[in-house]
Amino acid sequence: MDHVVAADPAFHASDVAFERALLLSRAGRFADAASAYEHAISLSLDTRETPIARSNLAEMEMLAGRLETAVTHYERALALAQDPRAQLLAKWGLAVALDRSDEHERALEHVRRAVEAEAGAMGVLRSDGVFFEPAHEVHYYEALGLEALAEKAGADRKRTLAVASAAWRAFLAGACQRGAFTDTARRNLERIERMLAAHERTETRARRHRTQRPRTTADTLP
C-alpha cells in the first residue's frame, strides 16, 4: 500500500488511505490505524463514507487506549450517520467505549437502543463486512447486549445471564486474561454472576414457598 502512495499520492487518495487504515488495524497497529483514518477523513469528498471512517477511527482510538477521544469520535459518527446500519454500529461502539470508561449505565442505555432497533437482536455485529480486531472483541459487545436483553420483560433471565457470563469468559480467554480492558471485563463478569446468583436464590425461595404452602382439603373446609 505504501508503494502506491509513493508512486502517485493523488491516486484515489481517500480510498487508499482508508484501505491502509484497514490493513494497519488488522496488523494490530491501532495508533497508526487511527492516524490513517484521520488522513482518510481529511481527504474524503464523499460524506456517506465519513460516518464509517469516523466510527473506525473511534474504534482504533479505543483500542489504543484513548477512551475519551474514542467517545468523542463515536458521538460524531452517530450524529453524522443517516444509514440505519451505520447508526447501529456507532451506537454499539459508543456503548463499549463508555463501558470501558467506567460508565456502565450510560453504555447500557445505548445498547438498549441498539437491540430495540433490531427487535431484540444483535445481528449487525455478525453481519457481512463487519469484523473485529482483535477477533475476541466481538464477545465484549455481545456480552453487553445480552445483559440488556436479560432486562427485557418476558426474557429467560437465567439463561440470558448465563450466556452473557460465557461471553465475558470468551472475551477474557481471547485476551489471555492480561490484554486490554480485561479489568473492566472481569468486573462485568463478576456483576453478571452476582445477578445470576441472586436470580437463582429468588427461584429457590419461590420453589420452597410453593412446596411449603398449606393446602386446603375437604377436611379443613367449614
C-alpha positions as CSV (number, residue, x, y, z in Angstrom):
1,M,0.0,0.0,0.0
2,D,2.8,2.4,0.8
3,H,4.3,1.9,-2.6
4,V,1.0,3.1,-4.2
5,V,1.2,6.3,-2.2
6,A,4.8,6.8,-3.1
7,A,4.2,6.3,-6.8
8,D,1.2,8.6,-7.1
9,P,0.0,10.3,-3.9
10,A,-3.1,11.7,-5.7
11,F,-4.3,8.3,-7.0
12,H,-7.7,7.6,-5.2
13,A,-6.1,9.2,-2.2
14,S,-9.0,8.8,0.2
15,D,-9.7,5.2,-0.8
16,V,-6.0,4.3,-0.5
17,A,-5.8,5.9,3.0
18,F,-8.9,4.0,4.1
19,E,-7.6,0.7,2.9
20,R,-4.2,1.4,4.5
21,A,-6.0,2.1,7.8
22,L,-7.8,-1.3,7.5
23,L,-4.5,-3.1,6.9
24,L,-3.0,-1.4,9.9
25,S,-5.9,-2.3,12.1
26,R,-5.6,-5.9,11.1
27,A,-1.9,-5.8,12.0
28,G,-2.8,-4.6,15.5
29,R,-1.2,-1.2,14.9
30,F,-4.1,0.7,16.3
31,A,-2.5,4.1,16.9
32,D,-1.1,4.1,13.3
33,A,-4.5,3.0,12.0
34,A,-6.2,5.9,13.9
35,S,-3.8,8.3,12.1
36,A,-4.6,6.7,8.8
37,Y,-8.3,7.0,9.3
38,E,-7.8,10.7,10.3
39,H,-6.0,11.1,7.0
40,A,-8.7,9.3,5.0
41,I,-11.4,11.5,6.6
42,S,-9.4,14.7,5.7
43,L,-9.3,13.5,2.1
44,S,-12.8,12.2,1.7
45,L,-15.2,14.1,-0.7
46,D,-18.0,11.5,-0.1
47,T,-19.9,12.4,3.0
48,R,-21.5,9.0,3.0
49,E,-18.2,7.5,3.9
50,T,-17.5,9.9,6.7
51,P,-19.6,8.1,9.4
52,I,-18.0,4.8,8.6
53,A,-14.5,6.2,8.7
54,R,-15.3,8.2,11.9
55,S,-16.6,5.0,13.6
56,N,-13.5,3.1,12.5
57,L,-11.3,5.9,13.8
58,A,-13.1,5.8,17.1
59,E,-12.6,2.1,17.4
60,M,-8.8,2.5,16.8
61,E,-8.6,5.2,19.3
62,M,-10.4,3.0,21.8
63,L,-8.1,0.0,21.1
64,A,-5.1,2.4,21.5
65,G,-6.4,3.2,25.0
66,R,-7.6,6.7,24.2
67,L,-11.1,6.3,25.5
68,E,-12.2,9.9,25.9
69,T,-11.2,10.6,22.3
70,A,-12.9,7.5,21.1
71,V,-16.2,8.5,22.8
72,T,-16.0,11.9,21.0
73,H,-15.5,10.3,17.6
74,Y,-18.3,7.8,18.2
75,E,-20.7,10.6,19.1
76,R,-19.6,12.4,16.0
77,A,-20.2,9.3,13.9
78,L,-23.6,8.8,15.4
79,A,-24.6,12.4,14.7
80,L,-23.4,12.1,11.0
81,A,-24.9,8.7,10.3
82,Q,-28.1,8.6,8.2
83,D,-27.9,4.9,7.2
84,P,-29.5,2.7,9.9
85,R,-26.7,0.2,9.8
86,A,-24.1,2.9,10.3
87,Q,-26.2,4.3,13.2
88,L,-26.3,0.9,14.8
89,L,-22.6,0.3,14.6
90,A,-21.9,3.7,16.0
91,K,-24.2,3.1,18.9
92,W,-22.5,-0.3,19.7
93,G,-19.1,1.3,19.5
94,L,-20.1,4.2,21.7
95,A,-21.6,1.8,24.3
96,V,-18.4,-0.2,24.5
97,A,-16.2,2.9,24.8
98,L,-18.4,4.2,27.6
99,D,-18.4,0.9,29.4
100,R,-14.6,0.8,29.2
101,S,-14.6,4.4,30.6
102,D,-16.5,3.1,33.7
103,E,-19.8,4.5,32.6
104,H,-21.7,1.2,32.5
105,E,-25.2,2.6,32.9
106,R,-24.7,5.1,30.0
107,A,-23.3,2.2,28.0
108,L,-26.4,0.1,28.6
109,E,-28.7,2.9,27.5
110,H,-27.1,2.9,24.1
111,V,-27.1,-0.9,24.0
112,R,-30.8,-1.0,24.8
113,R,-31.5,1.4,21.9
114,A,-29.3,-0.8,19.5
115,V,-31.1,-4.1,20.4
116,E,-34.5,-2.4,20.2
117,A,-33.7,-1.1,16.7
118,E,-33.2,-4.8,15.7
119,A,-36.3,-6.1,17.5
120,G,-34.2,-7.6,20.3
121,A,-31.4,-8.9,18.2
122,M,-27.7,-8.2,17.7
123,G,-27.4,-9.3,14.1
124,V,-25.4,-6.2,12.9
125,L,-22.4,-7.4,15.0
126,R,-22.1,-10.5,12.8
127,S,-23.3,-9.0,9.5
128,D,-21.3,-9.0,6.3
129,G,-18.5,-6.6,6.2
130,V,-18.2,-6.2,10.0
131,F,-15.1,-7.5,11.6
132,F,-13.3,-7.0,14.9
133,E,-9.6,-6.6,15.6
134,P,-8.7,-8.5,17.7
135,A,-11.3,-11.1,16.9
136,H,-12.3,-11.7,20.6
137,E,-13.6,-8.1,20.8
138,V,-17.0,-9.2,19.5
139,H,-17.6,-11.1,22.8
140,Y,-17.4,-7.8,24.7
141,Y,-20.1,-6.3,22.5
142,E,-22.3,-9.3,22.7
143,A,-22.0,-9.6,26.5
144,L,-23.2,-6.1,26.9
145,G,-26.1,-6.8,24.6
146,L,-27.1,-10.0,26.5
147,E,-27.2,-8.0,29.8
148,A,-29.6,-5.6,28.1
149,L,-31.7,-8.4,26.7
150,A,-31.9,-10.1,30.2
151,E,-33.7,-7.0,31.5
152,K,-36.5,-7.2,28.9
153,A,-40.0,-8.3,30.1
154,G,-40.6,-11.9,29.3
155,A,-36.9,-12.7,28.9
156,D,-35.4,-16.0,30.1
157,R,-33.3,-14.1,32.5
158,K,-31.4,-17.1,33.9
159,R,-30.4,-18.4,30.5
160,T,-29.6,-15.0,29.1
161,L,-27.4,-14.1,32.0
162,A,-25.6,-17.4,31.8
163,V,-24.9,-16.8,28.1
164,A,-23.6,-13.3,29.0
165,S,-21.3,-14.8,31.6
166,A,-20.0,-17.2,28.9
167,A,-19.4,-14.3,26.5
168,W,-17.4,-12.4,29.1
169,R,-15.3,-15.6,29.7
170,A,-14.8,-15.9,26.0
171,F,-13.5,-12.3,25.8
172,L,-11.1,-12.9,28.7
173,A,-9.9,-16.1,27.2
174,G,-9.2,-14.3,23.9
175,A,-7.4,-11.5,25.7
176,C,-5.3,-14.1,27.5
177,Q,-6.5,-12.6,30.9
178,R,-4.0,-9.8,30.6
179,G,-4.9,-7.9,27.4
180,A,-6.6,-4.6,27.0
181,F,-9.7,-3.9,29.0
182,T,-9.6,-7.2,31.0
183,D,-10.1,-5.4,34.3
184,T,-13.3,-4.0,33.1
185,A,-14.4,-7.3,31.6
186,R,-13.7,-9.1,34.9
187,R,-15.8,-6.5,36.8
188,N,-18.6,-7.0,34.3
189,L,-18.3,-10.8,34.6
190,E,-18.5,-10.6,38.4
191,R,-21.5,-8.4,38.3
192,I,-23.3,-10.7,35.9
193,E,-22.5,-13.7,38.1
194,R,-23.9,-11.8,41.1
195,M,-27.1,-11.1,39.2
196,L,-27.3,-14.8,38.2
197,A,-26.8,-16.0,41.7
198,A,-29.4,-13.6,43.0
199,H,-31.9,-14.8,40.4
200,E,-31.2,-18.4,41.4
201,R,-31.7,-17.6,45.1
202,T,-35.1,-16.0,44.1
203,E,-36.1,-19.1,42.2
204,T,-35.1,-21.3,45.1
205,R,-37.2,-19.3,47.6
206,A,-40.1,-19.4,45.2
207,R,-39.9,-23.2,44.9
208,R,-39.7,-23.5,48.7
209,H,-42.7,-21.3,49.1
210,R,-44.7,-23.4,46.7
211,T,-43.8,-26.7,48.4
212,Q,-44.5,-25.3,51.9
213,R,-47.8,-23.6,51.2
214,P,-50.6,-25.2,53.2
215,R,-53.2,-27.0,51.1
216,T,-56.9,-26.7,51.7
217,T,-58.6,-30.1,51.8
218,A,-62.1,-31.3,52.3
219,D,-61.4,-32.0,56.0
220,T,-60.4,-28.4,56.6
221,L,-63.4,-26.8,54.9
222,P,-66.1,-25.3,57.3
